């Protein structure tokens, strides 16, 4: 919105593919649905949980929403994995090239250096590191989803089909699964709605909202400042021009903005409710 | 006196004289002669087929030697009775003269001769009974011998041969009473004799005498109006003492002509079904009291008696003077001798005794102005039965009746200090109240079903029907099946923990706000009811999925009673418990059809706060919490450290993008506005 030289009609750097953006948007809807319906159960002893549960049409329908969203979320996860395979075939000759290449999501030696240099920068002991295409905190967020999918997903399925799972597991594992599921969910929601939101929305230089995950585009000027290493690389390889695209018309931007703000609002509300439940009504 | 004269004609006396005569007679005769004489007759008469003639009719003249020998007359010569054969050659002439029992039984015979039976016999009435018709002939036995037809147990059947409905005597002779045997057998006398085998119970002969029965119109009859009291007091010797509320002791005999006789109230043959001849003096009373303007000279209250109310009342057949006791018919105003108020106890003694012991009765005793007396609930002259819909004591009207004093703010409610408030409103909304008032279900529990009608006592009183010890039995009068289950459960005082306050019905269901057990509201509150005693276990329940869903206000999940049972709760160690090893899987399967043995291992009351009981859950929880805290600590610190630099970057960028001279003013102002908005 207030990015420098965000002039209408000026071509912007395309950072995210359309599929990635679609998956992220779908994930937002699923995640919020899961968080809202799940938290009503976790904090059932609070008034807001009861009201929320009734808004969802009762715990039964809330349960259906929760499981439906969970299924879609798994679909999102699988789609992303399939996309990775397709991308490897299309753009990289081998997994090694893809995972060890410059745009890898895996942590690299540079990331370790970036962490160190970032801390120096924070403390005024050095310049801002030359962040590349994926910063270390972006990589952390990315793998947090993998961790969460495995931990919350597996325990969730255990709770969904306890009769089947107890054919193999002892009954008390259901209790353990419930604790892991709910506490990991608390971690996920807490992390997403605070740290992740800060990184993308509340960071003063991005405030109030970084639209790149929705539009997929960022002004070249911003790229230059934010991810200098990426910019340098694009310029050096001469690929910057082919990665530029026409920005969306303002009406689309507005629609996206409304969606994003809604999601943000719900996220913050959940944080407030959780804090209220933990601080004032904990048991 | 009158009594002695009547007594002299009674059966017992007659029988005694007769026996005495026989004994004297037997003692005089030498044994050898007697034996020979009887044996002589029996040489012919022991033949079963021997026949003779009597007044032109062929009859069997067989004499059963055994029966005769066993009879009271077994030691007599045949000629002692068949006197016309004395000194005759054998075989003797036929067509003997009838045996005259009176030869020996003089007194009895005289009584019999003057009785209805005797007179009929003299008239030549073919239906008239003669001695052998009742006593038999050669086999006469003592009345006290149970085989005798005149033994007390046999008397109603003996008399009934002629006096039962449809018998020639009953239909062809002037017998005024009907259904004598049926009525007798249902009366307290008949019941005592025939059902309970009480041989001292009054039989026909006890009242009518054995031999001197006379119509009640005959002044000499034992059932003549003047003699009835004497007849009844043979057995009911102290009856005047217990009837002193109706009549002053000695009056019955002294003034038998003015007082009601026993049978005026206790109908003959139907004794027990008390029946009072109506209108004995009511007309006299109503001469004054039917006038609407009549008032008491003492306090001016109206003494008017509305006849139309009296006519439909339960006491329609009760005479005024029976309730307003103490009248003196000798006075011009018989009521001027009345000194006591109406005492319902004179007839309703049992109820009155219960009432006296009740809270209401005690208030009366203390002369409390608020005390409800009989008339408070039952009314006065218009008193109706509790099965009459117009009655204030009809089940549907009872809550309204009690509410007159027990509604919040009324005189009974204001003195009450317990925890049951707004009982009338609560009751009306309860399942019982709605059943009664909305559905008109008269068998629904209302006030008196639980509190009793006349024995109302506070809960603390151990005799009270609503004392915790008695509540299961009280509720069990209707909910019997539930009571049976409850009595076998861990909450029953015979089974449950000793010395602990165990719950009874109302602890879970409440007293006046009882709801349907399948109502959502009830299902949700019941968990809190369990939690009042099982505090810890209820709390941990709310830590699990079942509890959390319930807490959200939904009932389609397992609640206490779904697993533990409702009324048949037993410790899980009990094999019959729903949660015993044998039953727990089936219990889970009620909701989870695929449940298996391992599934039942789910910890339904697990908490992650107890490291001793649930170490795995405890450490899982703290492991997860550690992860959470660690993640937030690292990322939070990272963010906080980043924040100053990020702000710095923003300022720098704003400076860099300060409007160059080529930019339009509109754009410039838009960019300048942004930071101030934040």
Contacts between the chains, C-beta under 8 A, distances in Angstrom:
chain1	res1	chain2	res2	distance
A	1	B	674	7.7
A	2	B	671	6.6
A	2	B	674	4.4
A	4	B	653	6.3
A	4	B	656	7.0
A	4	B	657	4.2
A	5	B	657	7.5
A	40	B	552	6.5
A	41	B	545	7.4
A	41	B	548	5.0
A	41	B	549	7.0
A	41	B	552	7.3
A	42	B	548	7.6
A	44	B	542	7.8
A	44	B	547	7.9
A	44	B	548	4.0
A	44	B	549	7.3
A	44	B	551	4.2
A	44	B	552	5.0
A	45	B	542	7.0
A	45	B	551	5.8
A	49	B	552	6.5
A	50	B	551	7.7
A	50	B	552	5.4
A	50	B	553	5.9
A	53	B	552	4.5
A	53	B	553	7.5
A	53	B	554	7.8
A	54	B	553	7.4
A	58	B	554	6.0
A	59	B	549	5.0
A	59	B	552	5.2
A	59	B	554	4.7
A	59	B	557	7.9
A	60	B	554	7.2
A	60	B	556	6.7
A	118	B	642	7.7
A	119	B	641	7.1
A	121	B	645	6.1
A	122	B	641	3.9
A	122	B	642	5.9
A	122	B	644	7.5
A	122	B	645	5.7
A	123	B	641	7.2
A	128	B	645	7.2
A	128	B	649	7.6
A	137	B	638	7.4
A	159	B	545	7.7
A	162	B	592	7.3
A	162	B	599	6.3
A	162	B	602	7.1
A	163	B	592	5.7
A	163	B	593	7.9
A	163	B	594	3.5
A	163	B	595	6.0
A	163	B	596	7.1
A	163	B	599	5.8
A	164	B	594	7.3
A	166	B	595	7.9
A	166	B	596	6.1
A	166	B	598	4.3
A	166	B	599	4.0
A	166	B	601	7.4
A	166	B	602	7.6
A	167	B	596	6.6
A	167	B	598	7.2
A	169	B	598	7.1
A	170	B	598	5.6
A	170	B	601	5.3
A	171	B	598	5.4
A	171	B	599	5.8
A	171	B	600	6.2
A	171	B	601	2.5
A	171	B	602	4.1
A	171	B	603	7.1
A	172	B	601	5.9
A	172	B	602	7.0
A	172	B	603	5.4
A	172	B	606	7.4
A	172	B	616	6.6
A	172	B	617	7.7
A	174	B	599	8.0
A	174	B	602	4.8
A	175	B	544	7.5
A	175	B	602	6.6
A	175	B	603	4.8
A	175	B	606	4.6
A	175	B	614	7.7
A	175	B	616	8.0
A	175	B	617	5.6
A	176	B	616	6.2
A	176	B	617	6.5
A	176	B	620	5.2
A	178	B	544	7.6
A	178	B	545	6.6
A	179	B	608	5.8
A	179	B	617	6.1
A	179	B	620	4.9
A	179	B	621	5.3
A	179	B	624	6.4
A	180	B	620	6.3
A	180	B	624	6.1
A	183	B	621	6.8
A	183	B	624	3.6
A	183	B	625	6.6
A	183	B	627	7.9
A	183	B	628	6.4
A	184	B	624	6.5
A	184	B	627	7.9
A	186	B	628	6.5
A	187	B	624	7.5
A	187	B	627	6.5
A	187	B	628	4.5
A	187	B	631	6.1
A	190	B	628	7.1
A	190	B	632	6.7
A	191	B	631	6.4
A	191	B	632	7.4
A	191	B	635	6.9
A	194	B	632	7.9
A	194	B	636	7.9
A	195	B	632	7.8
A	195	B	635	4.4
A	195	B	636	7.3
A	195	B	639	6.1
A	198	B	639	5.2
A	199	B	639	7.8
A	203	B	642	7.6
A	203	B	646	5.1
A	204	B	643	7.4
A	204	B	646	4.5
A	204	B	647	4.7
A	204	B	649	7.2
A	204	B	650	4.3
A	205	B	646	5.5
A	205	B	649	4.6
A	205	B	650	4.5
A	205	B	653	6.3
A	207	B	650	7.4
A	207	B	678	6.3
A	208	B	678	7.5
A	225	B	649	7.7
A	225	B	653	6.8
